[in-house]
Each structure stands twice: as C-alpha cells, then as structure tokens.
Amino acid sequence: MSALVVVGAQWGDEGKGKVIDFLSQQADVVVRHQGGNNAGHTVVVNDQEFKLHLVPSGILYPNTWCVIANGVVIDPKVLLDELAYLQDRGVDIGRLRISSKAHVVMPYHARLDALNEERRGQQKIGTTLRGIGPAYMDKAARVGLRIGDLLHPEEFRDRLGDVLEEKNHVLTRAYGAQPFSFDQLYRTFVDYGSSLRPYVADTSLLINQAIDRGDKVLFEGAQGTMLDIDHGTYPFVTSSHPSSGGAAIGAGVGPTKIDRVVGVAKAYATRVGDGPFPTELQDALGEEIRERGHEYGTTTGRPRRVGWLDAVVLRYAVRINGLSGLALTRLDVLDGLDTLKIATAYRYQGHTLKEFPDTAWEFRDVEPLYETLAGWDSSIGSTRRREELPRQAQQYIERIESVVGVPVVLVSVGRERSHTIPLDDLF
Ligand code: IMP
C-alpha cells in the first residue's frame, strides 16, 4: 500500500494529529493538502508536547519528508514562527517542501474574516478568525496571491497593488475600517518569500514521483467531513475540502493513485463553532466529558461542544470519503460512564431517517434515535490489545463497526504515541 489518505469523519478535532503521528512512523512522505492554520493538533512525544498548525507532524520523525501542498492556504508568518519553534526544539526542518501554488493568507483576509463575522451577528459561522474563508474566496475569485508570487518581487508588486486597491476600498467604504499600507505589506511579504524560498518546490511532481517509486505517502486531512464546503453542514463549514477527494486536487495527484482512505472518529462527538449538532449534550454529562477530554480548541482555545457518537454522520462519512475503516480515538475519555449512547438513526417529522439528510433544514430539526450500551468501570489507558479491553468497551467497538459498516482499524486510548492499539496494517 503506497498512498493512504486520513480524514476527519466528524467536525474536526477527532484526534487526527495523534493518528497521523502514529502512522507517520511508517511513512516516507506526509502531505497536508487543504485548510490552513485554522487547524491545529497537539502531538505528545516522550512527554514533550508539540502544537502544530501548518507543518505536518511527520516532521518529528527524522527521515520523513513533509509537504504543504497546493490546496493549503498559508499564513507565512505563522509558518515561519512554527519553523522557528521546531528548530528551537531541535527538529530538522530541512525535509519540508511547500507548493509554489499554495495561496497566501494576507492580513486583510484575517481582518475581513473578523468584520464579516461581526456583521453576521446571530448568523455568524463561528470561524477561527484566521482569514481562511476570505483567502479561499480570493482563490476562487482569481485574485489570490500564491507562495510562488512572493519569490518574484516585481510581479508581486503589480499583483498586490491591484488586489490591495480593491481590498482597501472594501475595508474603508463597506466597513469603515482602516486600510492597509501597500509599502509595509509589500516589504514584509517579499521578506517572507526570501525566508521560505529554500522550501518552495513543485510538490505535485515530488508526491507523484514518491508514489511511483513505491514510497509510503500519507495524506493528512485537516478539519473533518462535516466541515467540507460541499458535503458538510453548509454554511457552518470551512472553505476547503476536508473530505478525501480534497487530497487529489489539493496535492495534485490523480484519484487512481490513492489506495486507501481511513476516517478518524472520536468515540463520542464534538463540534466547535456554530451550526447544528443533533447529539449535543447540553448538560452536566456534556460538561464532564469536555473536562475529562480537555475539549478546548488547539487553535482558538474555545470550549468544544460535546455529544454522543453519531453513527448517521459516520455512515455519511463512509459514503462521502470511501472509507475502508475507522480509527477510533479517545475511547479512554469514556472510562467510568455507566451507560453510553450511539445515535443510529434520526426522527424527522414523524419519519425515521437512516441516511444523513440532504438538506440543512432537515438536519437542523432531526431528533437522534439512540441505542444505549453498557459502559466500563476500569481505566483502559494502559491497554495495548483489543482483547484486553473490558468486555463492554469491546462491545462498544463492535457495535460501532456494525452500525457504521466498516471495521475499526485502530483504537487510541491516550495522548502518547504508545497509547495506541493498531488493529490492521494500514500501509
Ligand atoms: P474557518 O475554517 O476558520 O473559516 O471556520 C469555519 C468553521 O470550521 C468554524 O465552525 C470553525 O470552528 C470550524 N473549524 C475550522 N478549523 C477547524 C478545526 O481544525 N477543527 C474544528 N473545527 C474547525
């Protein structure tokens, strides 16, 4: 198996960082292909915690090459700070390559993100305010600036001049906000370009060559299927394609080159930001799970909304992504609960829905239909084999497999790399 795509099967924050870190030990190349520094994951290696937003966590392995591909939107300051942080901690960053086609998140994108959210008021999306939506808007509107542009100061000057005129017009006229200074932006971003130059490459070529010679290539999705701009809970979504198809476009590889897709799902569910969440627990139990699971965003620190596992969402994730298995994370967070629930279907206007609804207003009004299972009273953090898990935990996993329709291929029972029960050879 050469090319493996790992995606979030829920609303992001499924613990992909941990799973990807675990799989990276076998990977020759790890590729980030969508999103930007709205994502964030924490990886714990030998008690040392690494918080990363843009650089694939594969960088923590000494021989793994890491790629930030064309589908990512890059805030160069965030990336350079992250590279300095890694270097300070002794990590070799010479194995990073960045696509010249990746779009740049400019300061006016973050400003417009905040102004748009403010204007939406009650209807706000609850974005991470990192400028991700406005950067992808510019990409689609064909007025985006790309990493490659920063390496050509003369052309960059013309492009920035043109774009900034329009941005400043919107900022000052539509929002009454302050304009950005051309000279300052120009100088700063040309400097960023010089700092990033050693890493910039034709990453589609590199990735395809790696696949063709049989290297193990891991595509690391950010966010989750339910935040996909086409297939998620629109408009409460991000502006990229976290589902598996995004890997092909976002990295410049044909879909036929991808061998396998695995979805990461928490053993329960969380969501940050606004939007419908049928299995949400707005009670003391939800609060308890949030505290036990430290369910606060890596990027924004916002408390995550918590709920029961939703198998309707997971079956939808299987369909949209072509998942062949699930990596189930944070099972240990459920230790000690008397009972557990899984939503296996929804009730909508007196009907039972087994499939994820096609429209936003149906999804907004569904009521989950639950199955209740017994919990376990021991602590499972030190378990390394499926058979050693308490019987009730094994039954919970089996039930998930049966209602979702794909096998669980990995179980995570803690934050460390070692807190992992691999059930299948994924590569
Ligand atoms: P944006 O990506 O900042 O535009 O935010 C759009 C929506 O996606 C908001 O609900 C965010 O909370 C959510 N979101 C973006 N990135 C992540 C992530 O990495 N994990 C979880 N939610 C995210």
Residues whose N, C-alpha, C, O or C-beta is under 5 A from the ligand:
A	BS01	IMP	W11 G12 D13 N38 A39 G40 I125 G126 T127 T128 L129 R130 I132 G133 Q223 L227 V237 T238 S239 V272 G273 D274
